[in-house]
Amino acid sequence: MKFKAIIFDLFGTLVDNFSKKKYDKVLALMAETLSAPYEAFRHASDLSFSDRCIGKFRSIEENIAVCCAQIGLSPGDCKINTAAQYRYDFTMRTLKPKAEVLLTLQNLKNDGYKIGLITNCGPDVPLLWHTSPLAEHIDLPLFSCTEKIQKPAIEIYKRAHEQLGLPSNVCVYVGDGSSQEMTGAEEIGFLPVLKQVDLEDVYDPRPDITGWRGLSITEIEELPELLARVSHIH
């Protein structure tokens, strides 16, 4: 079978993972700016992750204000905006892919593949997407916060292949296994390919990829060769 689309995860796949160590430092700066106790603010921020990903906050500023209210604080707009900027700066840095990734995406497009993206993310990612070199290489980006649904819900995968105008069985899904995304991809009929990453510095446990026996790559540059190989098998 000839595959016609490749749908990627974002963090840990096309760009670096949201490093726990690095982001904890950002949260510390945010807490200091807001005059908030670090542990209490970090806990409130962690608890708001799912709401952030399904679009319950229109902005990072609103997310920060709600977290502060939950711990009994009401900082002014100036402090909230400054704290939000730390998050925006971190996100912008994270949205910079390696040159090899961009080259691989271009080569895949030249080979006729449609390129999609499904990412569980907060409102900062679609806001800053235009600043990323990835934007011009992705035909269809789906952000969970604007779709109001997140992986591994089948509906978000369905929207991806339908909006690309293709059936699910000609789509490949490439991800690092966060948010049980590989399970969702497999359930809808995508061919799942695991991008292997170091799991020492990530936020979420990933039981569904423990002992993974499916297709895998360690670098995105390996993908064209893998696709050429599996196209003859499937």
C-alpha positions in Angstrom: 0.0 0.0 0.0 1.2 3.5 -0.8 0.9 5.8 2.2 -0.2 9.3 1.4 0.0 11.3 4.6 2.2 11.5 7.6 0.7 13.0 10.8 3.2 14.1 13.4 3.1 14.8 17.1 4.9 18.0 18.0 6.8 18.0 21.3 9.4 15.2 21.5 8.9 14.4 17.8 9.4 17.5 15.6 10.9 19.6 18.3 12.4 18.9 21.7 10.2 17.7 24.5 9.0 20.3 27.1 12.0 19.6 29.4 10.8 19.2 32.9 14.0 20.6 34.3 13.9 23.7 32.0 10.2 24.4 32.4 10.4 24.1 36.2 12.9 27.0 36.1 10.4 29.0 34.0 7.7 28.2 36.5 10.0 29.4 39.3 10.5 32.7 37.4 6.8 33.1 36.9 6.0 32.4 40.6 8.6 34.9 41.7 7.1 37.5 39.4 3.7 36.8 40.8 4.9 36.8 44.4 3.5 33.3 44.6 4.8 30.4 46.6 6.6 28.2 44.1 5.3 24.8 45.1 1.7 26.0 45.3 1.9 27.8 41.9 3.5 24.8 40.2 0.9 22.5 41.6 -1.9 24.7 40.4 -0.2 25.0 37.0 0.2 21.2 36.7 -3.5 20.6 37.6 -4.6 23.1 34.9 -2.7 21.2 32.2 -5.7 19.3 30.8 -8.0 22.4 30.9 -5.2 24.3 29.1 -5.1 21.6 26.4 -8.8 21.5 25.7 -9.2 25.3 25.3 -10.7 26.3 28.7 -8.4 29.2 28.8 -8.4 31.8 26.0 -4.8 32.8 26.8 -1.8 31.9 29.1 -2.6 35.1 30.9 -6.1 33.8 31.8 -4.6 30.5 32.8 -2.1 32.2 35.2 -4.9 34.4 36.7 -7.0 31.3 37.5 -4.0 29.4 39.0 -3.3 32.5 41.2 -6.9 32.7 42.3 -6.8 29.0 43.3 -4.0 29.7 45.7 -5.6 32.9 47.1 -3.7 35.5 45.0 -4.9 38.3 42.7 -1.8 39.9 41.1 -2.3 42.8 38.7 -2.2 42.7 35.0 1.4 43.9 34.8 2.7 40.9 36.8 0.5 38.5 35.0 1.7 39.8 31.6 5.3 39.6 32.7 4.9 36.0 34.0 3.1 35.0 30.7 6.0 36.4 28.7 8.4 33.9 30.4 6.1 31.1 29.2 5.8 32.6 25.7 9.6 32.9 25.4 10.1 29.3 26.5 7.5 28.1 24.0 9.1 30.1 21.2 12.5 28.6 22.0 11.0 25.1 22.0 9.2 25.6 18.7 12.6 25.7 16.9 13.3 22.4 15.1 16.6 21.1 14.0 17.6 21.8 10.4 17.5 18.0 9.7 13.8 17.9 10.6 12.9 20.7 8.3 14.9 19.1 5.4 13.2 15.7 6.0 9.7 17.4 6.0 10.6 19.1 2.7 11.8 15.8 1.2 8.6 14.1 2.3 6.5 16.8 0.7 8.6 16.6 -2.5 7.8 12.8 -2.5 4.1 13.7 -2.5 3.1 13.1 1.1 0.6 15.4 2.9 1.9 16.5 6.2 -0.3 16.9 9.3 0.2 17.7 13.0 -1.8 16.8 16.1 -0.5 18.3 19.3 -1.9 18.5 22.9 -1.0 22.1 23.8 -2.1 25.3 25.4 -3.1 28.5 23.7 0.5 29.8 23.5 1.3 27.2 20.7 -1.2 28.3 18.1 -0.5 31.9 19.0 3.2 31.5 18.3 3.0 28.9 15.5 3.7 31.5 12.8 7.1 32.1 14.4 8.2 28.5 14.0 9.9 27.4 10.8 7.7 24.3 11.0 4.6 26.3 10.0 5.4 26.4 6.3 6.0 22.6 6.1 2.8 21.5 7.8 -0.3 21.3 5.6 -2.7 20.8 8.5 -1.9 21.6 12.1 -4.5 20.6 14.7 -4.0 22.1 18.2 -6.0 20.5 20.9 -6.8 23.8 22.6 -8.5 25.1 19.5 -10.1 21.8 18.6 -11.3 21.5 22.2 -10.3 17.9 22.3 -7.0 16.1 23.0 -5.2 12.9 22.2 -5.9 10.0 22.6 -9.6 10.8 21.8 -10.3 9.2 18.4 -12.2 12.3 17.2 -9.0 14.4 16.8 -7.3 11.8 14.7 -10.5 11.5 12.6 -10.5 15.3 12.0 -6.9 15.1 10.8 -7.4 12.4 8.1 -10.8 13.8 7.0 -9.5 17.3 6.7 -6.5 16.0 4.7 -9.1 14.3 2.5 -7.8 10.8 3.0 -8.9 7.5 4.6 -7.2 6.6 7.9 -5.5 3.5 6.4 -3.2 5.6 4.2 -1.9 7.7 7.1 1.2 7.2 9.2 1.3 8.6 12.7 4.7 9.5 14.2 5.0 10.4 17.9 7.1 10.0 21.0 4.3 8.2 22.8 3.0 10.9 25.2 -0.7 11.2 26.1 -1.3 7.6 24.9 -1.2 8.9 21.4 0.1 5.7 19.8 -3.0 3.8 21.2 -5.3 6.4 19.7 -3.5 6.4 16.3 -3.6 2.6 16.1 -7.3 2.5 17.0 -8.3 4.7 14.1 -6.2 2.8 11.6 -3.1 4.9 11.3 0.2 3.1 11.0 2.0 4.1 14.3 5.7 4.9 14.3 7.3 5.6 17.6 10.0 8.3 17.8 12.2 7.0 20.6 13.2 9.7 23.1 14.9 9.9 26.5 12.1 9.7 29.1 14.2 10.9 32.0 13.1 14.5 31.7 9.5 14.3 30.7 6.3 15.0 32.7 4.0 12.0 31.8 4.3 8.2 32.4 3.9 6.3 29.1 2.7 2.7 29.9 1.4 2.0 26.4 4.8 2.2 24.9 6.6 0.1 27.5 8.1 -2.8 25.6 7.0 -1.3 22.2 7.3 -3.8 19.4 6.0 -1.7 16.6 7.9 0.4 14.1 10.3 3.0 15.6 12.9 5.6 14.7 15.4 7.5 16.8 15.6 10.5 14.4 13.1 12.0 12.0 15.7 11.7 9.2 15.2 7.9 9.3 11.5 8.2 8.3 11.8 8.3 4.5 13.8 5.0 4.5 11.3 3.4 6.9 8.4 4.5 4.7 10.0 3.1 1.6 10.4 -0.2 3.4 6.9 -0.5 4.9 5.2 0.6 1.7 6.3 -2.7 0.1 5.1 -4.7 3.1 1.6 -3.1 3.7 
